Amino acid sequence: MPPRDPGPPRGILSTKAPPGAHEHARISPTSDALAAFVAHFWWVRWDMRGQPPFIAETLPHPTVHLTFEGPHGEVVGVPTGAFRRELSGEGRVFGVKFRPAAFHPWLGTSVTAITDRRLDLSSVFGSDAAPLAMAIAACSSAPACANVAEEFLLARLPQMPKETARVRDLVERMQTDATLTRVESAAALVEMDVRTLQRRFRQLVGVSPKWTIQRYRLHEAAAQLAQPNPPTLAALAADLGYFDQAHFARDFRAVVGFAPSTYLAR
């Protein structure tokens, strides 16, 4: 059964927007058939008029998104670095977050081809893209946008290959299973050798299994460091399966852009 509850957001680095200035909503698909492909719909609206700009920051997920801002739509491949955007004035973005590997049947080619890239929506959906973007732009609420997007995607639903579903489910287990800290362990779960798993990830997910495990560990690190009483960096590194604190700090800095000690002090 596909997951229906979006659960708490993961990978959020910035949460201190002025009260009432920033709205974030997530809505699950109502269709079981679409939920096999789509994790959730999301909506971000802001009104920073009369206030300093707000920097939105998130860690990357191994997932493809469709995003809609104004009358334009884009396909956003898996980003390998942290996302940062300055929110100023007034605006909104609506998005569709696909489950890991689940955009491959729509794309029809290796998902690595769009990693760290943004494509016009028409590159995947052709002449249907512009009317979809205009219909979503005309909506005044997150549920209305989600209804339009769900109806559009359901009408074009591809088949879900068994191999794609198997990789999808493995990636989602990587997110929740703290014991999966090695690619070899992940490969054993799906009865593949490591090289085969790496090829499957490049084709279907757009990033490597090692990258995926590392990013999910950093999601957990960010969540724990944001707690009122965070663990020590040495204890956190050990809990996440790192050889030592230095390796953890290196990975954190490479993706987030600054050291975990700096993140703690913010």
C-alpha positions in Angstrom: 0.0 0.0 0.0 1.6 3.4 -1.0 2.2 5.9 1.8 -0.7 8.4 2.2 0.5 10.6 5.2 3.2 13.1 4.1 4.5 13.0 7.7 6.6 15.8 9.1 8.8 17.7 6.6 12.4 16.6 6.4 15.6 18.5 5.4 14.4 22.0 6.5 17.3 24.2 7.4 15.5 27.5 7.9 12.4 27.8 10.0 12.5 31.3 11.4 10.2 33.2 9.0 8.3 36.1 10.5 5.0 35.0 12.0 2.2 35.0 9.4 4.6 35.8 6.5 5.2 32.3 5.3 2.7 29.5 4.6 3.6 25.9 3.8 1.1 23.1 3.0 1.4 19.5 1.9 -1.5 17.4 0.5 -1.4 13.7 -0.2 -2.9 12.3 -3.5 -6.5 11.0 -3.1 -6.0 8.3 -5.7 -4.1 5.0 -4.7 -3.0 4.7 -8.3 -1.4 8.2 -8.3 0.0 7.7 -4.8 2.3 4.9 -6.2 4.1 7.7 -8.1 3.5 11.0 -6.1 4.6 11.5 -2.5 2.5 14.7 -2.1 1.6 18.1 -3.5 3.1 21.1 -1.8 2.3 24.8 -1.6 4.5 27.7 -0.4 3.1 31.2 -0.1 4.8 34.3 1.3 4.1 37.9 2.0 7.3 39.7 3.1 6.1 43.2 2.2 7.3 45.6 4.8 9.7 43.0 6.2 13.3 41.9 5.5 13.6 39.1 3.0 13.6 35.5 4.3 16.1 32.9 3.1 14.4 29.5 2.6 16.9 26.7 2.9 16.4 22.9 2.5 18.5 19.9 2.1 18.1 17.9 -1.2 15.9 14.8 -1.5 16.4 12.1 -4.1 13.2 13.0 -5.8 12.0 14.9 -8.9 9.5 17.8 -8.6 7.1 19.6 -10.9 7.0 23.3 -9.8 4.5 26.0 -10.9 5.1 29.7 -10.3 2.9 32.2 -12.1 1.9 30.9 -15.5 5.1 28.7 -15.9 5.8 25.1 -15.0 9.1 23.3 -14.7 10.5 19.8 -14.2 13.1 20.0 -11.4 15.6 17.1 -11.4 17.2 15.9 -8.2 19.4 18.7 -6.8 22.8 17.5 -5.3 23.3 20.6 -3.1 21.3 22.5 -0.6 18.5 24.7 -2.0 18.4 28.4 -1.0 16.1 31.1 -2.2 15.5 34.6 -0.9 11.8 35.2 -0.5 10.8 38.9 -0.8 7.7 40.8 -1.7 4.7 38.5 -2.3 4.5 35.2 -4.1 3.6 31.5 -4.2 4.9 28.3 -5.6 2.9 25.0 -6.1 4.7 21.7 -6.5 4.4 18.0 -7.1 6.9 15.8 -5.3 7.3 12.4 -6.9 8.4 9.4 -4.9 12.0 8.3 -5.5 12.5 6.7 -8.9 8.8 7.2 -9.7 9.3 9.9 -12.3 11.3 7.6 -14.5 8.2 6.1 -16.3 7.1 9.7 -17.1 10.5 10.8 -18.3 11.3 7.8 -20.4 15.1 8.1 -20.1 17.7 8.0 -17.4 16.8 10.3 -14.5 20.5 11.2 -14.3 20.0 13.3 -17.4 18.0 15.9 -15.4 20.0 15.8 -12.2 20.8 19.4 -11.1 18.7 20.6 -14.1 15.4 22.5 -14.5 13.4 21.8 -17.7 10.4 23.5 -19.1 7.3 21.4 -18.4 6.7 21.0 -22.1 9.8 18.8 -22.4 7.9 16.0 -20.7 4.2 16.9 -21.2 4.3 18.6 -24.6 1.5 20.9 -25.6 -0.5 19.9 -22.5 2.0 21.7 -20.3 0.9 25.3 -20.9 -2.8 24.8 -20.2 -1.9 22.9 -17.0 0.3 25.7 -15.8 -2.4 28.3 -16.5 -5.0 26.2 -14.7 -2.9 26.0 -11.6 -2.1 29.7 -11.8 -5.8 30.4 -11.7 -6.3 28.4 -8.5 -6.6 30.4 -5.2 -5.8 27.6 -2.7 -3.5 24.6 -2.2 -6.3 22.0 -2.4 -7.6 23.5 -5.7 -4.1 23.3 -7.2 -3.7 19.7 -6.0 -7.1 18.7 -7.5 -6.0 20.2 -10.9 -2.6 18.5 -10.8 -4.1 15.1 -9.7 -6.7 15.1 -12.5 -4.0 15.9 -15.0 -1.6 13.2 -13.9 -4.2 10.6 -13.5 -5.3 11.1 -17.1 -1.7 10.3 -18.2 -0.7 7.7 -15.7 2.0 5.3 -17.0 2.6 1.7 -15.9 4.8 1.3 -12.8 7.5 -1.4 -13.6 8.2 -3.8 -10.8 11.9 -2.9 -10.9 11.1 0.8 -10.5 8.8 0.0 -7.6 11.5 -2.1 -5.9 14.0 0.7 -6.1 11.4 3.3 -5.0 10.7 1.2 -1.9 14.4 0.7 -1.1 15.1 4.4 -1.3 12.2 5.1 1.1 13.5 2.5 3.5 16.9 4.2 3.4 15.1 7.3 4.7 13.5 5.6 7.7 16.0 2.7 8.6 18.9 4.1 10.6 20.7 0.8 10.3 21.2 1.2 6.5 24.5 3.1 6.5 26.3 1.0 3.8 25.5 0.5 0.1 26.4 -3.2 0.5 23.6 -3.6 3.1 21.1 -1.9 0.8 22.1 -4.1 -2.1 21.6 -7.2 -0.1 18.0 -6.2 0.8 17.0 -6.3 -2.9 19.3 -9.2 -3.7 21.5 -7.2 -6.1 25.2 -6.8 -6.3 26.5 -3.3 -5.6 27.3 -2.5 -9.2 23.9 -3.4 -10.4 22.3 -1.3 -7.6 24.4 1.6 -8.6 23.3 1.3 -12.3 19.7 1.1 -11.2 20.0 4.2 -9.1 21.6 6.2 -11.9 18.9 5.2 -14.3 15.8 5.4 -12.0 16.7 7.8 -9.1 19.2 10.2 -10.7 21.9 9.9 -8.0 23.9 7.1 -6.4 22.9 4.9 -3.5 25.8 6.2 -1.5 24.7 9.8 -2.1 21.1 8.8 -1.0 22.2 7.2 2.2 24.5 10.2 3.0 21.7 12.8 2.3 19.2 11.0 4.5 21.8 10.9 7.3 22.2 14.7 6.9 18.4 15.1 7.1 18.5 13.3 10.4 21.4 15.4 11.6 19.6 18.6 10.8 16.5 17.4 12.6 18.5 16.5 15.7 20.6 19.6 15.8 17.4 21.7 15.6 16.1 20.2 18.9 16.0 22.2 22.1 18.7 19.9 23.6 20.7 18.6 20.7 23.2 15.8 21.1 26.9 16.4 21.0 28.4 16.4 17.5 30.5 13.3 18.4 27.5 11.4 19.6 25.5 12.4 16.6 28.2 11.3 14.2 28.4 7.9 15.9 24.6 7.5 15.9 24.5 8.2 12.1 27.2 5.6 11.4 30.1 7.9 10.6 33.6 6.7 11.3 34.3 9.9 13.4 33.1 13.4 13.9 35.5 14.8 11.3 34.0 12.7 8.5 30.5 13.9 9.6 31.5 17.5 9.7 33.1 17.2 6.2 29.9 15.8 4.7 27.7 18.3 6.5 29.8 21.3 5.3 30.0 20.0 1.7 26.3 19.9 1.4 25.0 22.6 3.7 27.8 25.1 3.1 29.0 25.5 6.7 30.0 23.4 9.6 27.5 21.7 12.0 28.9 23.8 14.8 27.9 26.9 12.9 24.5 25.5 12.2 24.0 24.9 15.9 25.0 28.5 16.7 22.5 30.0 14.3 
